[in-house]
Amino acid sequence: MDRPHDKTTPADPARPAAMLPGRSAPSAAEVVAFLRQNPNFLVDHSELLQVLTPPSQQRGERVVDMQHFMLQHQRAEIARLKGQHRALVATSRANLATQARVHTAVLTLLAASSFEQLIQIVTTDLAVLLDADVVTIAVESTGPQRPRLSHQGVQILDPGTVDAVLGADRDVVLQSDAEGDPALFGDGAGLVRSAALLRLSVSAAAPAGLLCIGMRRPGKFHGGQGTELLGFLARALGITIAAWLDLPA
């Protein structure tokens, strides 16, 4: 009785016959023949250069070229790793600097001796502490008429503006390259080219608000940036305002 023919996978033309399943390891002559027939094999599989051992002495023009190719590959890999390391160090230092600024800002808010001084700290001192150009508080109006405020750093918004700016399910929006909105930044809007807009949750009995931080340099804030520290700052400010105004949580 005839046996059915075995179904085999067609041989890979880029793979030497001696490397197929069931065959013994290829001989040196077969490897040399394969590489001659596939001169771009090491270009397509450059990861092999990490495990190959280059010759320790010159053995002809082609061997010297191989050494040069391998050295160039290793140098490029080292340069790439050094670049990643420098970027990681720079990011870590920037994060530590931002953390120190935010912590100092929060401590300064807590040290305010009055509600008026707290607002003064937010709208003047906070810009210096955060290395920003403009910092304002924007609060939604609760009535048909907007109240008049003597402090330039506090902006009055139409009801519903906070959710329109942030979205109902977000607490932070980072704008990388955008002109400052006069409704949020007042007279300082012309300086703003990058902004962080933070939901200011004071109390269920208080209107919605925003803490607005503006920078004159585009890209200072960006979408890939972490927002935990900024959120912490806004939350600390909200709690401090609620404490001064004796508002329920």
N, C-alpha and C positions, 0 to 999 in steps of 0.2 A: 504494500500500500504506500503510495507516494506521500511524503510529508509536505504539508503546506509550506509555501515559501515564507521565510521570515520577513517581517516588515521592518526595515531598517531606515534610520534617518539618513538622508543624503549627506555625503561627506562635505564638510565645510571646505571650500576651495582655499581658504586662507589658513587652513590647519594641516600640518604635515600628516601623511598617512600613518606614520609610526606613533602619532599621538592620539589616534582614535581608540575608543574603548576596546579592550581585549588585546591590544598590541603592546609589545614591550617598549621600554623607553627608547627614543630615537638615538641613533649614534651621532657622534660629532659630525660626521660627513653628511648625514641627513639634515641636521640642524643648519649646517653651512649652506647646503643646497636650498633648503627652504628659505633662508634669509636672502639668498641671491635672487630667488624668484619673487620675493616680497620685500623689496628694499625699503618700503615705508612702514614695515611692521613695528619697529621701535618708535616711530613717530606716532603711530596710532595707539601704541601701548607704552606710553612714556613712564608709567608707574614702574615698569620693570627696571628702569635705570637705578631705582633705589636699592635693588637687591643684586645688581650685577657688580662684579669686582673689576675695576679698570686695570689694565696692565701697568706694571710699575716702571716700565722702561719703553722706549720707542722701538717699535717693531715694524716700522713701515708707515707709509703715508696714511693709509686707511685707519690704522690703529690710532695714530695721533689725532685724526679727525674724530674718532669715537671718544677718546678722552676729552677732547674739547667740548663735544656735545654734552657729555655727562656732567662736566664741570659747569657748563653754562646752565644746565637744568638745576643742579644743586645750588648754584649761586642765586638763581631766580627764586627757588623755593625758600632759601634763607632770607632773601630780601622781602619776600611776601610775609614770612613769619615775623620779621622785625617790624614791618609796617603794621601788622595786626597788633603787635605788642605795644608799639608807640600809641596807636589809636586807643587801645584799652587803658593805658596809663593816663592819657589825656582825658578820656571820659570819666575815669575814676576820680581824678583831681577836680574836674568840673562838678561832678556830683557832690563831692565833699564840700566844695566851696558853696554850692547852692544850699546844701543842708545847713551849713554854719550860718548863712545869711537868714534862712527861714527861722531857725531856732532863735537867733538874736532878735528878729522882728517880733516873734511871738512873745518873748520875754519883755520886750519894750511895750507891747500892747497891754500885757498884764500889769505893768508898772504904772499905767496911767492913773492919775489922782482924781480925775473927773471925767464925765462923759465928753465934755467939750475938748478936753485934752486928748482923749482917745481918738476923736475924729480928726483932730489936728495931727496926731501922730500918723494916722492912716494916710491922710492926703498930702502930707509934706515929708515927714521923716521916713516913711516906708519906702519911698522911691530911692532914697539914699541907701537905706539898709539892704534893699534888694538889687541894687545896681540897675534900677529902672529909670525911665525918663518921666513917666506920668503914672500916678496911681489915684484912682477915684473910687467912690462908692456911688452906686446907682440904685435907687429905690423906687418901686412902683407907687404911683399915687393911689390913694384909697377913696378919693372923692372926685367929683366932676371938675373941681378947680385944683390946680397945682399950688402947693404952699410955696411961699417965698423963703428961700434959705440964704443966710448971710455968708455961708462958707462956699467958696467956689469949687471945692473938691467933691461936693455932694450933688449928684444929678437926679432929677425927678423924671421917672419914666411913665409912659402910658400903661395902664393895666394890661397884663398879658405879654409885655415886652420880653421878660426874662425867659419864658418858655419859647417865645419866637426866636430868640437869639441862641439859646442852648439846646432846645428840644426838651420835651417833657421828661425824658428818661436820662438826661445827661447833666452832670454838675460842672464840667469843665470843657471849654472850647479853646483850642490853640489856633491862632491865625498866624501863618508864616509870612505872608506878604499881602498886606491889605492896608488901605488907608484908614486912619482912625475915625470912628463914628463920633461926631460932635454930641449926639444924644448920650453917649457913654463917657466920653473924655472931655467934654466941654471945650474950653479955650485951648486945651492941650492936644486936641485931636490932630492938629497939623504936624505934630512931632511924631505921631505913631505910625509905624510901618509893620509892626509885629505886635501881637497882643495875646494876653491870657485873660479869658473871661471866666470868672468863678462864681458859681451859685452861692449866695450868701443866705444861709438858713439861720435866721435869728430865733424865731418862735412861730408856733402855729397861730398866734395872735398878732403877728407882725406881717407887713406886706413883703412880697418877694423882692429880693435885691441881688445885686452883682458887685463883686470886687473886681475892678478892671485894672490890669497892669499893662502898660504900654511901653514899647521899646522903639527907638528911632531906627534901629538896624533891622532890615528884613531878615527873616530866618532865625531870629533869636529864639522864638518859640516855633515849634513845628510838630506835625502830627505824630511822629515817632517818639516824642519825648515823654518821659514818665511824668505823671501828674500827682503822685502821692503827696509830695511835699507841698505843692500848691494847694491841694485839697485840704491838707492839714492846717495850712495857714488860714484859709477861708473859714474852716470849721472853728478854729480857735477865736477868730474875730467875731463870728456869729455868737458864740457862747459868751464872750466878753461883753458884747453889746446887750445881749439879753440880761446879763447880770446887772449892768448899770441901769437899765430901764425897768428892772424888776418884772420881767416878762416870764410867763410859764414856758417850759420846754416844749 
